[in-house]
């Protein structure tokens, strides 16, 4: 067992805890944190050495709070993993689907099951966590309520899986970042994530992206987020293949640092090889 516990957001039985277990192959102990802000703060305060946080979902897109925290924090990305998400409708023993009037879960889980919930004809209420929703329904003895979470959460809180595989699409995956306060050395099969803002001159974003193309560096993701400082100004979150210390990558980062108003490297890390 890893002597240094790994943090995650949510309650015991959450998908994030499942991700920790699979990333470390069951050899890490875990520490739950109620919010992502609490999780990042625990890393910065050296209360934990590592954490896993969701960054994007294949159905609902980016976890914007994680991106916002990476922008402000000194936390570094050390790795990534992709976890298949299988949502279940979970309730008290003996409760039927027809008995359910209200369903609780994390906003992303509710959104991923939107069509199913519409057909079910229930009220939906957002909560801070999937497993936390199961725990709440259990503690309140709310027999006309259910939660959307994993089978592991149902087992953790001794509740019934009323129906499994309820997401609108079967191909439902969440990508997680492994986080710590340190940086990792090149492995030869790496990826780098950066945040930048382009200068307000014609063609600045194009020229920034062109620098990567000219060096044959493959971009794997680009996404914009409002800066929240001025209307209609954006940060760009970019992933590309290679480690920041590789010659090609180092040169392109030096070049674009002169073209952009802001540039932050949030981590170079081994790129994921398979989904779990």
Backbone torsions as a table, in degrees:
resi	resn	phi	psi	omega
1	UNK	NA	135.9	177.7
2	UNK	-62.0	123.8	-178.2
3	UNK	-73.8	-14.8	177.9
4	UNK	-105.5	104.1	-175.6
5	UNK	-60.0	149.6	-179.2
6	UNK	-105.5	129.6	-178.5
7	UNK	-84.3	155.2	174.0
8	UNK	-152.3	161.1	178.2
9	UNK	-94.2	131.3	178.2
10	UNK	120.9	-172.7	179.5
11	UNK	-96.5	167.9	172.4
12	UNK	-56.2	133.5	-178.0
13	UNK	97.0	-0.1	-179.5
14	UNK	-78.0	165.7	176.8
15	UNK	-62.7	-34.7	179.6
16	UNK	-64.5	-38.2	176.4
17	UNK	-67.1	-39.0	176.1
18	UNK	-59.9	-40.3	179.2
19	UNK	-62.4	-41.7	177.4
20	UNK	-59.8	-46.6	-178.7
21	UNK	-59.2	-41.6	-177.6
22	UNK	-77.6	-34.8	179.1
23	UNK	-63.9	-44.0	-177.3
24	UNK	-96.7	10.9	176.9
25	UNK	54.4	41.3	175.8
26	UNK	74.3	11.6	-175.1
27	UNK	-106.2	16.6	179.1
28	UNK	-123.7	139.5	169.3
29	UNK	-83.7	159.9	-172.4
30	UNK	-125.9	154.2	176.8
31	UNK	-129.9	114.5	179.5
32	UNK	-77.6	147.5	174.6
33	UNK	-133.5	138.4	-172.8
34	UNK	-66.0	-40.1	-176.9
35	UNK	-125.9	162.7	174.8
36	UNK	-65.4	-35.1	176.7
37	UNK	-59.9	-44.7	177.7
38	UNK	-60.7	-38.8	-179.1
39	UNK	-64.3	-47.3	179.1
40	UNK	-64.3	-40.3	-179.9
41	UNK	-63.9	-37.3	178.2
42	UNK	-63.4	-37.0	176.0
43	UNK	-66.5	-47.3	-177.6
44	UNK	-65.2	-30.1	179.2
45	UNK	-88.7	5.3	179.9
46	UNK	60.6	27.0	174.5
47	UNK	-76.2	-28.7	173.9
48	UNK	-135.7	157.8	-179.2
49	UNK	-96.9	-27.1	-177.0
50	UNK	-141.8	156.8	176.6
51	UNK	-152.9	157.5	173.3
52	UNK	-117.7	131.5	-179.0
53	UNK	-134.3	139.9	177.7
54	UNK	-70.1	140.5	-179.6
55	UNK	-118.7	-31.5	176.5
56	UNK	-162.5	155.6	178.7
57	UNK	-121.8	142.9	-175.2
58	UNK	-68.1	-21.1	179.1
59	UNK	-97.5	-40.9	-171.5
60	UNK	-110.3	0.6	174.8
61	UNK	84.9	-154.7	-169.2
62	UNK	-73.6	150.0	170.2
63	UNK	-89.6	95.9	-168.6
64	UNK	-63.9	-31.2	-179.8
65	UNK	-64.6	-37.9	178.1
66	UNK	-63.3	-44.3	177.4
67	UNK	-61.1	-43.0	-179.5
68	UNK	-63.2	-38.7	178.5
69	UNK	-69.5	-38.0	176.9
70	UNK	-63.9	-32.8	178.1
71	UNK	-64.6	-40.8	-173.6
72	UNK	-92.4	-22.1	-170.3
73	UNK	-91.4	163.4	172.6
74	UNK	-94.8	4.8	178.0
75	UNK	-64.6	144.0	-179.4
76	UNK	-112.4	149.5	174.3
77	UNK	-86.9	126.4	-177.9
78	UNK	-111.3	-12.9	-177.4
79	UNK	-176.2	176.0	178.5
80	UNK	-146.5	157.8	172.9
81	UNK	-151.9	158.7	179.3
82	UNK	-123.3	122.4	-176.0
83	UNK	-112.6	130.9	173.6
84	UNK	-73.6	133.3	-177.8
85	UNK	-105.9	123.2	176.4
86	UNK	-120.9	105.7	-177.4
87	UNK	-83.0	143.4	175.5
88	UNK	-127.4	148.7	170.0
89	UNK	-88.3	121.8	-170.3
90	UNK	-123.1	132.1	179.4
91	UNK	-147.2	-172.0	-179.9
92	UNK	-70.4	157.5	178.5
93	UNK	-57.5	132.7	176.9
94	UNK	85.5	-7.2	179.5
95	UNK	-79.0	134.8	177.8
96	UNK	-97.0	161.5	179.2
97	UNK	-58.6	-36.1	-178.4
98	UNK	-66.9	-18.7	-178.5
99	UNK	-82.5	-13.2	-171.7
100	UNK	-79.9	130.8	177.2
101	UNK	-115.1	-26.2	-176.6
102	UNK	-136.7	138.9	178.3
103	UNK	-125.5	129.5	179.8
104	UNK	-109.1	145.8	169.5
105	UNK	-177.8	175.8	173.6
106	UNK	-62.7	145.0	-178.6
107	UNK	-52.8	-38.0	179.9
108	UNK	-65.7	-41.3	179.7
109	UNK	-65.5	-41.8	177.2
110	UNK	-60.7	-41.8	-179.4
111	UNK	-67.4	-35.0	-179.0
112	UNK	-72.4	-15.7	179.8
113	UNK	-116.5	26.5	-171.1
114	UNK	-56.8	-48.6	-177.2
115	UNK	-65.7	-42.5	179.4
116	UNK	-59.7	-44.9	-178.0
117	UNK	-68.1	-34.3	178.1
118	UNK	-63.7	-44.3	178.4
119	UNK	-65.9	-37.8	179.7
120	UNK	-66.3	-27.2	175.4
121	UNK	70.7	42.5	-177.4
122	UNK	-113.4	163.3	170.6
123	UNK	-81.0	137.7	178.1
124	UNK	-111.7	138.5	-179.5
125	UNK	-130.9	123.6	-178.5
126	UNK	-73.6	140.2	177.0
127	UNK	-130.4	173.3	-174.3
128	UNK	-78.3	-12.4	-172.5
129	UNK	-162.2	151.2	177.3
130	UNK	-69.8	-55.6	179.6
131	UNK	-63.5	-34.6	176.8
132	UNK	-61.7	-30.3	177.5
133	UNK	-68.8	-40.1	176.6
134	UNK	-62.8	-44.9	179.1
135	UNK	-59.2	-41.9	-178.7
136	UNK	-66.4	-46.0	179.1
137	UNK	-60.8	-39.0	178.2
138	UNK	-63.5	-50.6	-175.1
139	UNK	-66.6	-31.4	-179.1
140	UNK	-84.2	-8.1	-175.9
141	UNK	52.7	40.9	-176.6
142	UNK	-86.3	93.4	-173.5
143	UNK	-79.2	-11.2	174.0
144	UNK	-99.5	11.7	-179.8
145	UNK	-121.7	156.2	177.3
146	UNK	-142.1	172.3	178.4
147	UNK	-132.3	155.9	172.6
148	UNK	-105.8	122.1	-178.2
149	UNK	-163.7	-167.7	-179.1
150	UNK	-89.1	162.9	174.2
151	UNK	-58.9	-34.5	178.7
152	UNK	-61.1	-37.2	178.5
153	UNK	-66.3	-39.4	177.5
154	UNK	-61.5	-42.6	179.8
155	UNK	-68.0	-38.6	-179.2
156	UNK	-60.7	-40.4	-174.7
157	UNK	-106.0	14.2	176.2
158	UNK	53.9	54.9	177.2
159	UNK	-121.2	168.2	-178.4
160	UNK	-93.9	141.4	166.8
161	UNK	-84.8	109.1	-178.6
162	UNK	-77.1	-40.5	176.7
163	UNK	-154.6	138.7	-177.2
164	UNK	-114.3	153.8	178.7
165	UNK	71.0	51.2	-172.4
166	UNK	-100.8	2.8	178.5
167	UNK	-64.9	153.1	-178.3
168	UNK	-62.8	-27.9	177.7
169	UNK	-131.3	141.8	178.7
170	UNK	-69.5	-32.4	-178.6
171	UNK	-80.7	79.2	-174.8
172	UNK	-122.4	109.3	-176.5
173	UNK	-130.3	145.3	174.4
174	UNK	-119.4	132.6	176.5
175	UNK	-94.0	134.5	-179.9
176	UNK	-117.5	147.9	170.7
177	UNK	-103.1	136.3	167.4
178	UNK	-87.0	127.1	-172.9
179	UNK	-119.9	147.1	170.7
180	UNK	-159.6	-176.0	178.6
181	UNK	-94.9	3.5	-177.3
182	UNK	-113.8	173.1	175.1
183	UNK	-109.4	159.2	-178.8
184	UNK	-115.1	150.4	-177.5
185	UNK	-76.2	158.1	177.7
186	UNK	-62.1	144.9	176.7
187	UNK	-115.1	-12.4	-174.5
188	UNK	95.0	-12.7	177.4
189	UNK	-134.6	67.9	-169.7
190	UNK	-116.3	170.4	175.6
191	UNK	-139.1	150.3	178.2
192	UNK	-125.6	140.1	176.4
193	UNK	-117.4	132.5	179.7
194	UNK	-133.0	162.7	171.8
195	UNK	-125.8	133.6	176.5
196	UNK	-147.4	161.4	170.8
197	UNK	-122.7	133.5	-177.1
198	UNK	-81.4	148.7	175.9
199	UNK	-66.5	150.6	-177.5
200	UNK	-87.4	63.5	173.9
201	UNK	-134.1	150.5	-177.4
202	UNK	-56.4	132.5	174.7
203	UNK	81.2	5.6	-175.0
204	UNK	-66.0	-41.9	178.6
205	UNK	-66.6	-42.3	179.0
206	UNK	-58.7	-46.1	-177.8
207	UNK	-66.8	-34.2	177.2
208	UNK	-63.1	-46.3	179.9
209	UNK	-69.7	-33.5	178.8
210	UNK	-61.8	-34.3	179.0
211	UNK	-58.7	-37.8	177.8
212	UNK	-68.3	-43.9	-179.0
213	UNK	-62.6	-40.6	-178.3
214	UNK	-63.5	-25.7	179.3
215	UNK	-99.6	5.6	178.1
216	UNK	69.0	29.0	179.8
217	UNK	-94.2	124.4	-176.3
218	UNK	-81.5	125.1	174.8
219	UNK	-87.2	131.5	-179.2
220	UNK	-105.5	-15.5	177.7
221	UNK	-164.7	141.8	168.8
222	UNK	-142.1	134.9	-178.0
223	UNK	-148.2	145.0	178.6
224	UNK	-107.8	148.4	175.8
225	UNK	-138.0	139.2	177.4
226	UNK	-57.9	141.6	178.7
227	UNK	-71.3	-23.0	-176.1
228	UNK	69.6	1.6	178.9
229	UNK	-96.4	-41.0	176.5
230	UNK	-135.9	141.6	178.1
231	UNK	-59.2	137.8	172.8
232	UNK	68.1	21.8	170.2
233	UNK	-111.7	144.7	-167.6
234	UNK	-133.8	148.4	163.8
235	UNK	-94.1	147.8	176.0
236	UNK	-114.5	129.0	177.2
237	UNK	-102.8	121.5	-171.5
238	UNK	-129.0	131.8	172.2
239	UNK	-112.4	137.7	175.7
240	UNK	-143.9	157.3	-178.2
241	UNK	-76.6	137.7	-179.8
242	UNK	116.6	161.3	178.6
243	UNK	-98.1	146.5	-177.3
244	UNK	-58.9	-22.2	179.8
245	UNK	-90.7	-6.8	173.2
246	UNK	-65.0	146.6	-174.0
247	UNK	-55.5	-51.6	-178.9
248	UNK	-58.9	-45.0	-177.6
249	UNK	-68.9	-41.4	178.7
250	UNK	-60.2	-42.1	-179.3
251	UNK	-67.3	-41.0	-179.1
252	UNK	-68.9	-35.9	178.3
253	UNK	-66.6	-37.3	176.0
254	UNK	-65.2	-39.8	-179.1
255	UNK	-67.6	-48.6	-175.4
256	UNK	-73.4	-21.2	176.1
257	UNK	-61.8	-25.6	178.9
258	UNK	-86.3	-19.4	-178.1
259	UNK	-92.7	-19.5	-171.8
260	UNK	-106.8	157.4	176.4
261	UNK	-79.7	-24.5	-176.9
262	UNK	-152.7	136.6	177.1
263	UNK	-144.7	128.8	177.3
264	UNK	-135.4	127.3	174.9
265	UNK	-90.5	116.3	-177.6
266	UNK	-95.4	-3.5	172.6
267	UNK	154.0	146.5	166.5
268	UNK	-115.6	136.8	-168.7
269	UNK	-158.9	158.4	176.9
270	UNK	-61.9	129.1	-179.3
271	UNK	-77.0	148.4	-176.1
272	UNK	-66.8	142.8	-178.5
273	UNK	-106.0	-24.0	-178.3
274	UNK	-153.8	156.6	174.6
275	UNK	-86.3	150.2	179.3
276	UNK	-125.9	NA	NA
